[in-house]
Amino acid sequence: MKRILIVTLVALLSIFFIDRSYSKQNQAQAQEKFIHEVKQEQQKSDVATVNLNNVFHFHWDKVYVFEPHTKVAAINKKLGFDWMEAKATGIESGDNSVIVFVKNNQVEQFVTLPTSYGQPVYKNKHECEIKKI
């Protein structure tokens, strides 16, 4: 009985760490794709309009944009739930905006955008504008 319990526990922990690693890899790829699209659009104009559907291939219900130095409490209040990873984005002390994609009252994905690219402004469910500062 103990052996089955230990094997089950090891399997569950393995799945957890594999899933966490996969999620971080997806987040990094999403970030890279978003910044690439911003750079491409900024070559055309000082206001880059990014079609989020062309960059991200997952579903979301809502998008939120948080400016640098936004407090985690303010983020959680705006989202309507506690986002456990909000502090890890460095938003409170960094120079990055954070764009958060929410599905079913859970963060589906997020990307950070350094202020050197400009300030993102959410236009509608599918578009975000980044205005150079």
Phi and psi in radians as a Rosetta constraint file:
Dihedral C 1 N 2 CA 2 C 2 CIRCULARHARMONIC -1.093 0.35
Dihedral N 2 CA 2 C 2 N 3 CIRCULARHARMONIC -0.658 0.35
Dihedral C 2 N 3 CA 3 C 3 CIRCULARHARMONIC -1.111 0.35
Dihedral N 3 CA 3 C 3 N 4 CIRCULARHARMONIC -0.750 0.35
Dihedral C 3 N 4 CA 4 C 4 CIRCULARHARMONIC -1.103 0.35
Dihedral N 4 CA 4 C 4 N 5 CIRCULARHARMONIC -0.728 0.35
Dihedral C 4 N 5 CA 5 C 5 CIRCULARHARMONIC -1.101 0.35
Dihedral N 5 CA 5 C 5 N 6 CIRCULARHARMONIC -0.753 0.35
Dihedral C 5 N 6 CA 6 C 6 CIRCULARHARMONIC -1.155 0.35
Dihedral N 6 CA 6 C 6 N 7 CIRCULARHARMONIC -0.776 0.35
Dihedral C 6 N 7 CA 7 C 7 CIRCULARHARMONIC -1.082 0.35
Dihedral N 7 CA 7 C 7 N 8 CIRCULARHARMONIC -0.748 0.35
Dihedral C 7 N 8 CA 8 C 8 CIRCULARHARMONIC -1.101 0.35
Dihedral N 8 CA 8 C 8 N 9 CIRCULARHARMONIC -0.765 0.35
Dihedral C 8 N 9 CA 9 C 9 CIRCULARHARMONIC -1.092 0.35
Dihedral N 9 CA 9 C 9 N 10 CIRCULARHARMONIC -0.778 0.35
Dihedral C 9 N 10 CA 10 C 10 CIRCULARHARMONIC -1.088 0.35
Dihedral N 10 CA 10 C 10 N 11 CIRCULARHARMONIC -0.735 0.35
Dihedral C 10 N 11 CA 11 C 11 CIRCULARHARMONIC -1.104 0.35
Dihedral N 11 CA 11 C 11 N 12 CIRCULARHARMONIC -0.774 0.35
Dihedral C 11 N 12 CA 12 C 12 CIRCULARHARMONIC -1.127 0.35
Dihedral N 12 CA 12 C 12 N 13 CIRCULARHARMONIC -0.738 0.35
Dihedral C 12 N 13 CA 13 C 13 CIRCULARHARMONIC -1.117 0.35
Dihedral N 13 CA 13 C 13 N 14 CIRCULARHARMONIC -0.682 0.35
Dihedral C 13 N 14 CA 14 C 14 CIRCULARHARMONIC -1.081 0.35
Dihedral N 14 CA 14 C 14 N 15 CIRCULARHARMONIC -0.792 0.35
Dihedral C 14 N 15 CA 15 C 15 CIRCULARHARMONIC -1.070 0.35
Dihedral N 15 CA 15 C 15 N 16 CIRCULARHARMONIC -0.745 0.35
Dihedral C 15 N 16 CA 16 C 16 CIRCULARHARMONIC -1.035 0.35
Dihedral N 16 CA 16 C 16 N 17 CIRCULARHARMONIC -0.846 0.35
Dihedral C 16 N 17 CA 17 C 17 CIRCULARHARMONIC -1.243 0.35
Dihedral N 17 CA 17 C 17 N 18 CIRCULARHARMONIC -0.598 0.35
Dihedral C 17 N 18 CA 18 C 18 CIRCULARHARMONIC -1.148 0.35
Dihedral N 18 CA 18 C 18 N 19 CIRCULARHARMONIC -0.780 0.35
Dihedral C 18 N 19 CA 19 C 19 CIRCULARHARMONIC -1.094 0.35
Dihedral N 19 CA 19 C 19 N 20 CIRCULARHARMONIC -0.740 0.35
Dihedral C 19 N 20 CA 20 C 20 CIRCULARHARMONIC -1.115 0.35
Dihedral N 20 CA 20 C 20 N 21 CIRCULARHARMONIC -0.739 0.35
Dihedral C 20 N 21 CA 21 C 21 CIRCULARHARMONIC -1.123 0.35
Dihedral N 21 CA 21 C 21 N 22 CIRCULARHARMONIC -0.741 0.35
Dihedral C 21 N 22 CA 22 C 22 CIRCULARHARMONIC -1.111 0.35
Dihedral N 22 CA 22 C 22 N 23 CIRCULARHARMONIC -0.715 0.35
Dihedral C 22 N 23 CA 23 C 23 CIRCULARHARMONIC -1.102 0.35
Dihedral N 23 CA 23 C 23 N 24 CIRCULARHARMONIC -0.734 0.35
Dihedral C 23 N 24 CA 24 C 24 CIRCULARHARMONIC -1.154 0.35
Dihedral N 24 CA 24 C 24 N 25 CIRCULARHARMONIC -0.652 0.35
Dihedral C 24 N 25 CA 25 C 25 CIRCULARHARMONIC -1.138 0.35
Dihedral N 25 CA 25 C 25 N 26 CIRCULARHARMONIC -0.764 0.35
Dihedral C 25 N 26 CA 26 C 26 CIRCULARHARMONIC -1.081 0.35
Dihedral N 26 CA 26 C 26 N 27 CIRCULARHARMONIC -0.703 0.35
Dihedral C 26 N 27 CA 27 C 27 CIRCULARHARMONIC -1.113 0.35
Dihedral N 27 CA 27 C 27 N 28 CIRCULARHARMONIC -0.749 0.35
Dihedral C 27 N 28 CA 28 C 28 CIRCULARHARMONIC -1.127 0.35
Dihedral N 28 CA 28 C 28 N 29 CIRCULARHARMONIC -0.714 0.35
Dihedral C 28 N 29 CA 29 C 29 CIRCULARHARMONIC -1.165 0.35
Dihedral N 29 CA 29 C 29 N 30 CIRCULARHARMONIC -0.715 0.35
Dihedral C 29 N 30 CA 30 C 30 CIRCULARHARMONIC -1.091 0.35
Dihedral N 30 CA 30 C 30 N 31 CIRCULARHARMONIC -0.746 0.35
Dihedral C 30 N 31 CA 31 C 31 CIRCULARHARMONIC -1.041 0.35
Dihedral N 31 CA 31 C 31 N 32 CIRCULARHARMONIC -0.834 0.35
Dihedral C 31 N 32 CA 32 C 32 CIRCULARHARMONIC -1.087 0.35
Dihedral N 32 CA 32 C 32 N 33 CIRCULARHARMONIC -0.773 0.35
Dihedral C 32 N 33 CA 33 C 33 CIRCULARHARMONIC -1.107 0.35
Dihedral N 33 CA 33 C 33 N 34 CIRCULARHARMONIC -0.721 0.35
Dihedral C 33 N 34 CA 34 C 34 CIRCULARHARMONIC -1.121 0.35
Dihedral N 34 CA 34 C 34 N 35 CIRCULARHARMONIC -0.838 0.35
Dihedral C 34 N 35 CA 35 C 35 CIRCULARHARMONIC -1.116 0.35
Dihedral N 35 CA 35 C 35 N 36 CIRCULARHARMONIC -0.669 0.35
Dihedral C 35 N 36 CA 36 C 36 CIRCULARHARMONIC -1.043 0.35
Dihedral N 36 CA 36 C 36 N 37 CIRCULARHARMONIC -0.784 0.35
Dihedral C 36 N 37 CA 37 C 37 CIRCULARHARMONIC -1.131 0.35
Dihedral N 37 CA 37 C 37 N 38 CIRCULARHARMONIC -0.703 0.35
Dihedral C 37 N 38 CA 38 C 38 CIRCULARHARMONIC -1.061 0.35
Dihedral N 38 CA 38 C 38 N 39 CIRCULARHARMONIC -0.810 0.35
Dihedral C 38 N 39 CA 39 C 39 CIRCULARHARMONIC -1.036 0.35
Dihedral N 39 CA 39 C 39 N 40 CIRCULARHARMONIC -0.769 0.35
Dihedral C 39 N 40 CA 40 C 40 CIRCULARHARMONIC -1.062 0.35
Dihedral N 40 CA 40 C 40 N 41 CIRCULARHARMONIC -0.793 0.35
Dihedral C 40 N 41 CA 41 C 41 CIRCULARHARMONIC -1.219 0.35
Dihedral N 41 CA 41 C 41 N 42 CIRCULARHARMONIC -0.586 0.35
Dihedral C 41 N 42 CA 42 C 42 CIRCULARHARMONIC -1.269 0.35
Dihedral N 42 CA 42 C 42 N 43 CIRCULARHARMONIC -0.272 0.35
Dihedral C 42 N 43 CA 43 C 43 CIRCULARHARMONIC -1.244 0.35
Dihedral N 43 CA 43 C 43 N 44 CIRCULARHARMONIC -0.407 0.35
Dihedral C 43 N 44 CA 44 C 44 CIRCULARHARMONIC -1.582 0.35
Dihedral N 44 CA 44 C 44 N 45 CIRCULARHARMONIC -0.559 0.35
Dihedral C 44 N 45 CA 45 C 45 CIRCULARHARMONIC -2.796 0.35
Dihedral N 45 CA 45 C 45 N 46 CIRCULARHARMONIC 2.760 0.35
Dihedral C 45 N 46 CA 46 C 46 CIRCULARHARMONIC -1.242 0.35
Dihedral N 46 CA 46 C 46 N 47 CIRCULARHARMONIC -0.320 0.35
Dihedral C 46 N 47 CA 47 C 47 CIRCULARHARMONIC -1.954 0.35
Dihedral N 47 CA 47 C 47 N 48 CIRCULARHARMONIC 1.865 0.35
Dihedral C 47 N 48 CA 48 C 48 CIRCULARHARMONIC -1.519 0.35
Dihedral N 48 CA 48 C 48 N 49 CIRCULARHARMONIC 2.175 0.35
Dihedral C 48 N 49 CA 49 C 49 CIRCULARHARMONIC -1.808 0.35
Dihedral N 49 CA 49 C 49 N 50 CIRCULARHARMONIC 2.055 0.35
Dihedral C 49 N 50 CA 50 C 50 CIRCULARHARMONIC -1.912 0.35
Dihedral N 50 CA 50 C 50 N 51 CIRCULARHARMONIC 2.148 0.35
Dihedral C 50 N 51 CA 51 C 51 CIRCULARHARMONIC -1.411 0.35
Dihedral N 51 CA 51 C 51 N 52 CIRCULARHARMONIC 1.919 0.35
Dihedral C 51 N 52 CA 52 C 52 CIRCULARHARMONIC -1.108 0.35
Dihedral N 52 CA 52 C 52 N 53 CIRCULARHARMONIC -0.543 0.35
Dihedral C 52 N 53 CA 53 C 53 CIRCULARHARMONIC -1.147 0.35
Dihedral N 53 CA 53 C 53 N 54 CIRCULARHARMONIC -0.510 0.35
Dihedral C 53 N 54 CA 54 C 54 CIRCULARHARMONIC -1.337 0.35
Dihedral N 54 CA 54 C 54 N 55 CIRCULARHARMONIC -0.382 0.35
Dihedral C 54 N 55 CA 55 C 55 CIRCULARHARMONIC -1.697 0.35
Dihedral N 55 CA 55 C 55 N 56 CIRCULARHARMONIC -0.727 0.35
Dihedral C 55 N 56 CA 56 C 56 CIRCULARHARMONIC -1.942 0.35
Dihedral N 56 CA 56 C 56 N 57 CIRCULARHARMONIC 2.316 0.35
Dihedral C 56 N 57 CA 57 C 57 CIRCULARHARMONIC -1.978 0.35
Dihedral N 57 CA 57 C 57 N 58 CIRCULARHARMONIC 0.942 0.35
Dihedral C 57 N 58 CA 58 C 58 CIRCULARHARMONIC -2.473 0.35
Dihedral N 58 CA 58 C 58 N 59 CIRCULARHARMONIC 2.961 0.35
Dihedral C 58 N 59 CA 59 C 59 CIRCULARHARMONIC -1.773 0.35
Dihedral N 59 CA 59 C 59 N 60 CIRCULARHARMONIC 2.577 0.35
Dihedral C 59 N 60 CA 60 C 60 CIRCULARHARMONIC -2.556 0.35
Dihedral N 60 CA 60 C 60 N 61 CIRCULARHARMONIC 2.744 0.35
Dihedral C 60 N 61 CA 61 C 61 CIRCULARHARMONIC -1.701 0.35
Dihedral N 61 CA 61 C 61 N 62 CIRCULARHARMONIC -0.690 0.35
Dihedral C 61 N 62 CA 62 C 62 CIRCULARHARMONIC -2.456 0.35
Dihedral N 62 CA 62 C 62 N 63 CIRCULARHARMONIC 2.705 0.35
Dihedral C 62 N 63 CA 63 C 63 CIRCULARHARMONIC -2.207 0.35
Dihedral N 63 CA 63 C 63 N 64 CIRCULARHARMONIC 2.376 0.35
Dihedral C 63 N 64 CA 64 C 64 CIRCULARHARMONIC -2.180 0.35
Dihedral N 64 CA 64 C 64 N 65 CIRCULARHARMONIC 2.458 0.35
Dihedral C 64 N 65 CA 65 C 65 CIRCULARHARMONIC -2.037 0.35
Dihedral N 65 CA 65 C 65 N 66 CIRCULARHARMONIC 2.212 0.35
Dihedral C 65 N 66 CA 66 C 66 CIRCULARHARMONIC -2.048 0.35
Dihedral N 66 CA 66 C 66 N 67 CIRCULARHARMONIC 2.265 0.35
Dihedral C 66 N 67 CA 67 C 67 CIRCULARHARMONIC -1.335 0.35
Dihedral N 67 CA 67 C 67 N 68 CIRCULARHARMONIC 2.796 0.35
Dihedral C 67 N 68 CA 68 C 68 CIRCULARHARMONIC -0.956 0.35
Dihedral N 68 CA 68 C 68 N 69 CIRCULARHARMONIC 2.577 0.35
Dihedral C 68 N 69 CA 69 C 69 CIRCULARHARMONIC 1.271 0.35
Dihedral N 69 CA 69 C 69 N 70 CIRCULARHARMONIC 0.243 0.35
Dihedral C 69 N 70 CA 70 C 70 CIRCULARHARMONIC -1.255 0.35
Dihedral N 70 CA 70 C 70 N 71 CIRCULARHARMONIC 2.342 0.35
Dihedral C 70 N 71 CA 71 C 71 CIRCULARHARMONIC -1.293 0.35
Dihedral N 71 CA 71 C 71 N 72 CIRCULARHARMONIC 2.543 0.35
Dihedral C 71 N 72 CA 72 C 72 CIRCULARHARMONIC -1.016 0.35
Dihedral N 72 CA 72 C 72 N 73 CIRCULARHARMONIC -0.671 0.35
Dihedral C 72 N 73 CA 73 C 73 CIRCULARHARMONIC -1.056 0.35
Dihedral N 73 CA 73 C 73 N 74 CIRCULARHARMONIC -0.678 0.35
Dihedral C 73 N 74 CA 74 C 74 CIRCULARHARMONIC -1.196 0.35
Dihedral N 74 CA 74 C 74 N 75 CIRCULARHARMONIC -0.652 0.35
Dihedral C 74 N 75 CA 75 C 75 CIRCULARHARMONIC -1.106 0.35
Dihedral N 75 CA 75 C 75 N 76 CIRCULARHARMONIC -0.858 0.35
Dihedral C 75 N 76 CA 76 C 76 CIRCULARHARMONIC -1.064 0.35
Dihedral N 76 CA 76 C 76 N 77 CIRCULARHARMONIC -0.668 0.35
Dihedral C 76 N 77 CA 77 C 77 CIRCULARHARMONIC -1.135 0.35
Dihedral N 77 CA 77 C 77 N 78 CIRCULARHARMONIC -0.789 0.35
Dihedral C 77 N 78 CA 78 C 78 CIRCULARHARMONIC -1.129 0.35
Dihedral N 78 CA 78 C 78 N 79 CIRCULARHARMONIC -0.736 0.35
Dihedral C 78 N 79 CA 79 C 79 CIRCULARHARMONIC -1.197 0.35
Dihedral N 79 CA 79 C 79 N 80 CIRCULARHARMONIC -0.553 0.35
Dihedral C 79 N 80 CA 80 C 80 CIRCULARHARMONIC 1.553 0.35
Dihedral N 80 CA 80 C 80 N 81 CIRCULARHARMONIC 0.163 0.35
Dihedral C 80 N 81 CA 81 C 81 CIRCULARHARMONIC -2.767 0.35
Dihedral N 81 CA 81 C 81 N 82 CIRCULARHARMONIC 2.866 0.35
Dihedral C 81 N 82 CA 82 C 82 CIRCULARHARMONIC -1.445 0.35
Dihedral N 82 CA 82 C 82 N 83 CIRCULARHARMONIC 2.130 0.35
Dihedral C 82 N 83 CA 83 C 83 CIRCULARHARMONIC -1.739 0.35
Dihedral N 83 CA 83 C 83 N 84 CIRCULARHARMONIC 1.890 0.35
Dihedral C 83 N 84 CA 84 C 84 CIRCULARHARMONIC -1.111 0.35
Dihedral N 84 CA 84 C 84 N 85 CIRCULARHARMONIC -0.494 0.35
Dihedral C 84 N 85 CA 85 C 85 CIRCULARHARMONIC -1.599 0.35
Dihedral N 85 CA 85 C 85 N 86 CIRCULARHARMONIC 0.031 0.35
Dihedral C 85 N 86 CA 86 C 86 CIRCULARHARMONIC -1.001 0.35
Dihedral N 86 CA 86 C 86 N 87 CIRCULARHARMONIC -0.797 0.35
Dihedral C 86 N 87 CA 87 C 87 CIRCULARHARMONIC -1.109 0.35
Dihedral N 87 CA 87 C 87 N 88 CIRCULARHARMONIC -0.619 0.35
Dihedral C 87 N 88 CA 88 C 88 CIRCULARHARMONIC -1.162 0.35
Dihedral N 88 CA 88 C 88 N 89 CIRCULARHARMONIC -0.291 0.35
Dihedral C 88 N 89 CA 89 C 89 CIRCULARHARMONIC -1.264 0.35
Dihedral N 89 CA 89 C 89 N 90 CIRCULARHARMONIC -0.305 0.35
Dihedral C 89 N 90 CA 90 C 90 CIRCULARHARMONIC 1.361 0.35
Dihedral N 90 CA 90 C 90 N 91 CIRCULARHARMONIC 0.253 0.35
Dihedral C 90 N 91 CA 91 C 91 CIRCULARHARMONIC -1.068 0.35
Dihedral N 91 CA 91 C 91 N 92 CIRCULARHARMONIC -0.614 0.35
Dihedral C 91 N 92 CA 92 C 92 CIRCULARHARMONIC -1.176 0.35
Dihedral N 92 CA 92 C 92 N 93 CIRCULARHARMONIC -0.546 0.35
Dihedral C 92 N 93 CA 93 C 93 CIRCULARHARMONIC -2.117 0.35
Dihedral N 93 CA 93 C 93 N 94 CIRCULARHARMONIC -0.153 0.35
Dihedral C 93 N 94 CA 94 C 94 CIRCULARHARMONIC -1.603 0.35
Dihedral N 94 CA 94 C 94 N 95 CIRCULARHARMONIC -3.103 0.35
Dihedral C 94 N 95 CA 95 C 95 CIRCULARHARMONIC -1.950 0.35
Dihedral N 95 CA 95 C 95 N 96 CIRCULARHARMONIC 0.669 0.35
Dihedral C 95 N 96 CA 96 C 96 CIRCULARHARMONIC -2.107 0.35
Dihedral N 96 CA 96 C 96 N 97 CIRCULARHARMONIC 2.472 0.35
Dihedral C 96 N 97 CA 97 C 97 CIRCULARHARMONIC -1.474 0.35
Dihedral N 97 CA 97 C 97 N 98 CIRCULARHARMONIC 2.705 0.35
Dihedral C 97 N 98 CA 98 C 98 CIRCULARHARMONIC -2.164 0.35
Dihedral N 98 CA 98 C 98 N 99 CIRCULARHARMONIC 2.234 0.35
Dihedral C 98 N 99 CA 99 C 99 CIRCULARHARMONIC -1.882 0.35
Dihedral N 99 CA 99 C 99 N 100 CIRCULARHARMONIC 2.125 0.35
Dihedral C 99 N 100 CA 100 C 100 CIRCULARHARMONIC -2.011 0.35
Dihedral N 100 CA 100 C 100 N 101 CIRCULARHARMONIC 2.248 0.35
Dihedral C 100 N 101 CA 101 C 101 CIRCULARHARMONIC -1.829 0.35
Dihedral N 101 CA 101 C 101 N 102 CIRCULARHARMONIC 2.174 0.35
Dihedral C 101 N 102 CA 102 C 102 CIRCULARHARMONIC -2.043 0.35
Dihedral N 102 CA 102 C 102 N 103 CIRCULARHARMONIC 2.371 0.35
Dihedral C 102 N 103 CA 103 C 103 CIRCULARHARMONIC -2.367 0.35
Dihedral N 103 CA 103 C 103 N 104 CIRCULARHARMONIC 2.247 0.35
Dihedral C 103 N 104 CA 104 C 104 CIRCULARHARMONIC 0.921 0.35
Dihedral N 104 CA 104 C 104 N 105 CIRCULARHARMONIC 0.770 0.35
Dihedral C 104 N 105 CA 105 C 105 CIRCULARHARMONIC 1.013 0.35
Dihedral N 105 CA 105 C 105 N 106 CIRCULARHARMONIC 0.597 0.35
Dihedral C 105 N 106 CA 106 C 106 CIRCULARHARMONIC -2.427 0.35
Dihedral N 106 CA 106 C 106 N 107 CIRCULARHARMONIC 2.569 0.35
Dihedral C 106 N 107 CA 107 C 107 CIRCULARHARMONIC -1.262 0.35
Dihedral N 107 CA 107 C 107 N 108 CIRCULARHARMONIC 2.049 0.35
Dihedral C 107 N 108 CA 108 C 108 CIRCULARHARMONIC -1.438 0.35
Dihedral N 108 CA 108 C 108 N 109 CIRCULARHARMONIC -0.686 0.35
Dihedral C 108 N 109 CA 109 C 109 CIRCULARHARMONIC -2.908 0.35
Dihedral N 109 CA 109 C 109 N 110 CIRCULARHARMONIC 2.800 0.35
Dihedral C 109 N 110 CA 110 C 110 CIRCULARHARMONIC -2.575 0.35
Dihedral N 110 CA 110 C 110 N 111 CIRCULARHARMONIC 2.723 0.35
Dihedral C 110 N 111 CA 111 C 111 CIRCULARHARMONIC -2.356 0.35
Dihedral N 111 CA 111 C 111 N 112 CIRCULARHARMONIC 2.625 0.35
Dihedral C 111 N 112 CA 112 C 112 CIRCULARHARMONIC -1.899 0.35
Dihedral N 112 CA 112 C 112 N 113 CIRCULARHARMONIC 2.587 0.35
Dihedral C 112 N 113 CA 113 C 113 CIRCULARHARMONIC -2.283 0.35
Dihedral N 113 CA 113 C 113 N 114 CIRCULARHARMONIC 2.009 0.35
Dihedral C 113 N 114 CA 114 C 114 CIRCULARHARMONIC -1.032 0.35
Dihedral N 114 CA 114 C 114 N 115 CIRCULARHARMONIC 2.531 0.35
Dihedral C 114 N 115 CA 115 C 115 CIRCULARHARMONIC -1.106 0.35
Dihedral N 115 CA 115 C 115 N 116 CIRCULARHARMONIC -0.312 0.35
Dihedral C 115 N 116 CA 116 C 116 CIRCULARHARMONIC -1.087 0.35
Dihedral N 116 CA 116 C 116 N 117 CIRCULARHARMONIC -0.372 0.35
Dihedral C 116 N 117 CA 117 C 117 CIRCULARHARMONIC -1.534 0.35
Dihedral N 117 CA 117 C 117 N 118 CIRCULARHARMONIC -0.276 0.35
Dihedral C 117 N 118 CA 118 C 118 CIRCULARHARMONIC 2.086 0.35
Dihedral N 118 CA 118 C 118 N 119 CIRCULARHARMONIC -3.021 0.35
Dihedral C 118 N 119 CA 119 C 119 CIRCULARHARMONIC -1.825 0.35
Dihedral N 119 CA 119 C 119 N 120 CIRCULARHARMONIC 2.068 0.35
Dihedral C 119 N 120 CA 120 C 120 CIRCULARHARMONIC -1.290 0.35
Dihedral N 120 CA 120 C 120 N 121 CIRCULARHARMONIC 2.481 0.35
Dihedral C 120 N 121 CA 121 C 121 CIRCULARHARMONIC -2.266 0.35
Dihedral N 121 CA 121 C 121 N 122 CIRCULARHARMONIC 2.129 0.35
Dihedral C 121 N 122 CA 122 C 122 CIRCULARHARMONIC -1.330 0.35
Dihedral N 122 CA 122 C 122 N 123 CIRCULARHARMONIC 2.162 0.35
Dihedral C 122 N 123 CA 123 C 123 CIRCULARHARMONIC -1.699 0.35
Dihedral N 123 CA 123 C 123 N 124 CIRCULARHARMONIC -0.866 0.35
Dihedral C 123 N 124 CA 124 C 124 CIRCULARHARMONIC -2.764 0.35
Dihedral N 124 CA 124 C 124 N 125 CIRCULARHARMONIC -3.038 0.35
Dihedral C 124 N 125 CA 125 C 125 CIRCULARHARMONIC -1.006 0.35
Dihedral N 125 CA 125 C 125 N 126 CIRCULARHARMONIC -0.378 0.35
Dihedral C 125 N 126 CA 126 C 126 CIRCULARHARMONIC -2.087 0.35
Dihedral N 126 CA 126 C 126 N 127 CIRCULARHARMONIC -0.083 0.35
Dihedral C 126 N 127 CA 127 C 127 CIRCULARHARMONIC -2.308 0.35
Dihedral N 127 CA 127 C 127 N 128 CIRCULARHARMONIC 2.540 0.35
Dihedral C 127 N 128 CA 128 C 128 CIRCULARHARMONIC -2.370 0.35
Dihedral N 128 CA 128 C 128 N 129 CIRCULARHARMONIC 2.351 0.35
Dihedral C 128 N 129 CA 129 C 129 CIRCULARHARMONIC -1.831 0.35
Dihedral N 129 CA 129 C 129 N 130 CIRCULARHARMONIC 2.459 0.35
Dihedral C 129 N 130 CA 130 C 130 CIRCULARHARMONIC -2.093 0.35
Dihedral N 130 CA 130 C 130 N 131 CIRCULARHARMONIC 1.969 0.35
Dihedral C 130 N 131 CA 131 C 131 CIRCULARHARMONIC -1.697 0.35
Dihedral N 131 CA 131 C 131 N 132 CIRCULARHARMONIC 2.176 0.35
Dihedral C 131 N 132 CA 132 C 132 CIRCULARHARMONIC -1.108 0.35
Dihedral N 132 CA 132 C 132 N 133 CIRCULARHARMONIC 2.445 0.35
